[in-house]
Amino acid sequence: MRLARASVESWVKEHRQIQVPDGLSDDLLTRTAGTFVSIHKMGQLRGCIGTIAATQDNIAKEIIQNAISASTHDPRFDPITEDELKFLDISVDVLGETEDIDSPDKLDVKKYGVIVSHGVKRGLLLPNLDGIDSVEEQIDIARQKGGILEDEPYTLQRFEVVRHF
């Protein structure tokens, strides 16, 4: 998505957050939603940060903020450098409403993302990710991301996304 790429490039090159540009769709300017920005370099994850629910006035601002975070604040990676920019593929997932579910049977790794919660601990995994082939694997990864121990009880929520490349 061009908005996420422009945000990453501006931040990496100039340490400047872009303003919402003219010419965006009404959807990006009037709706709010959580978004995740995923950055890959030559097929390998290089950063992924997002918000489960909206924290900004609109989706465009949410994307700008999460693109900066994904490129500089993902604790798994060093900040992206200017030399890397030409090798990056950036996608944006706009999250739909979350829905409480009472069973893993109501998940589908290709269609639904999952949120696993135990008290204040929460882990999220997006849908349709390479290498994630089973609901059990999806739940386990989300649980680990949230710091939820194997023997701790948890609740499940699911959501759909619209993925933009």
C-alpha positions in Angstrom: 0.0 0.0 0.0 1.4 3.4 -1.1 0.4 5.2 2.1 2.4 2.8 4.3 5.4 2.9 2.0 5.4 6.7 1.9 5.2 6.7 5.7 8.1 4.3 6.2 10.3 6.1 3.6 9.7 9.5 5.1 10.4 8.3 8.6 13.6 6.3 7.7 15.0 9.0 5.4 14.0 12.2 7.3 12.6 11.1 10.7 9.5 12.9 9.6 5.9 11.7 10.0 3.9 12.4 6.8 0.6 14.2 6.9 -2.5 12.4 5.5 -2.2 13.0 1.7 -4.9 14.3 -0.6 -6.7 11.9 -2.9 -7.4 9.0 -0.4 -10.6 7.1 -0.4 -13.4 8.2 1.9 -13.1 4.9 3.6 -9.6 5.7 4.8 -10.6 9.2 5.8 -13.9 8.6 7.6 -13.7 5.1 9.1 -11.7 4.0 12.1 -10.3 0.5 12.6 -7.2 -1.3 14.0 -4.5 -1.9 11.3 -1.4 -4.0 11.1 1.5 -3.0 8.9 3.7 -6.0 7.8 7.1 -5.4 6.2 9.0 -8.1 4.4 12.5 -8.0 2.9 13.1 -10.6 0.3 10.3 -12.8 1.6 11.4 -12.6 5.3 9.5 -10.7 7.9 11.3 -7.5 8.8 8.7 -5.8 11.0 5.0 -6.1 11.9 3.2 -3.8 14.3 -0.4 -2.9 14.6 -3.4 -2.0 16.7 -6.3 -4.3 17.6 -8.7 -1.3 17.8 -8.5 2.2 16.4 -6.2 4.6 18.2 -6.3 7.4 15.6 -9.0 9.6 14.0 -9.2 7.5 10.8 -7.7 4.5 9.1 -5.2 6.6 7.1 -3.6 8.0 10.3 -3.7 4.5 11.9 -1.7 3.2 8.9 0.8 6.1 9.0 1.5 5.5 12.8 1.7 1.7 12.5 4.0 1.9 9.5 6.5 4.0 11.5 6.2 1.6 14.4 6.7 -1.5 12.2 9.8 0.0 10.6 11.4 1.2 13.8 9.9 -0.3 17.0 9.3 -4.0 16.4 11.4 -5.5 19.2 12.3 -8.5 17.1 14.3 -6.4 14.6 16.7 -3.5 14.3 15.2 -0.4 12.8 15.0 -0.4 9.0 17.8 1.5 7.3 17.6 3.6 4.1 19.7 1.0 2.2 16.9 -1.6 2.8 14.0 0.5 1.5 14.2 -0.7 -2.1 14.0 -4.4 -1.0 10.8 -4.0 1.1 7.4 -5.3 0.5 4.8 -3.7 2.7 1.2 -4.8 3.3 -1.6 -3.4 5.4 -4.3 -5.4 7.2 -7.4 -3.4 8.2 -9.1 -5.3 10.9 -12.8 -6.0 11.1 -14.9 -6.2 14.2 -13.7 -8.8 16.8 -16.2 -11.5 17.7 -16.1 -13.6 20.9 -16.0 -17.4 20.1 -16.3 -20.3 22.5 -14.4 -22.9 20.5 -11.4 -23.3 18.2 -13.8 -25.0 15.8 -15.1 -21.5 14.9 -11.7 -20.5 13.5 -10.2 -20.9 10.0 -6.5 -20.0 9.7 -7.1 -18.7 6.1 -10.2 -16.6 6.9 -9.9 -15.4 10.6 -7.2 -13.9 12.7 -7.3 -14.8 16.4 -6.9 -13.0 19.7 -6.0 -15.1 22.7 -6.6 -13.5 26.1 -5.9 -14.3 29.7 -6.6 -11.4 32.1 -4.6 -8.4 30.8 -2.4 -10.6 28.6 -3.3 -10.7 24.9 -1.8 -12.1 21.8 -2.9 -11.6 18.2 -2.2 -13.5 15.0 -3.3 -12.3 11.6 -5.0 -14.8 9.2 -3.6 -16.4 6.1 0.0 -16.3 7.1 2.6 -18.4 5.3 3.6 -21.5 7.3 0.6 -21.4 9.6 -1.5 -24.3 8.6 -3.6 -25.3 11.6 -5.9 -23.6 14.1 -3.9 -25.2 16.9 -0.7 -23.6 15.6 -2.4 -20.3 15.2 -3.7 -20.3 18.7 -0.4 -21.4 20.1 1.6 -18.7 18.4 -0.9 -16.0 19.5 -0.8 -17.4 23.1 3.0 -17.2 23.1 3.0 -13.7 21.7 0.7 -12.6 24.5 2.9 -14.2 27.2 0.1 -16.7 28.1 1.5 -19.9 29.6 0.4 -23.3 28.3 -1.5 -24.1 31.5 -3.3 -20.8 31.8 -7.0 -20.7 30.7 -7.7 -18.3 27.8 -10.6 -16.8 25.8 -10.7 -16.5 22.1 -11.9 -13.9 19.7 -11.8 -13.9 15.9 -11.7 -11.2 13.2 -11.5 -10.8 9.5 -9.1 -8.5 7.7 -8.9 -6.7 4.4 -5.3 -7.0 3.2 -3.8 -4.4 1.0 -0.5 -4.9 -0.8 
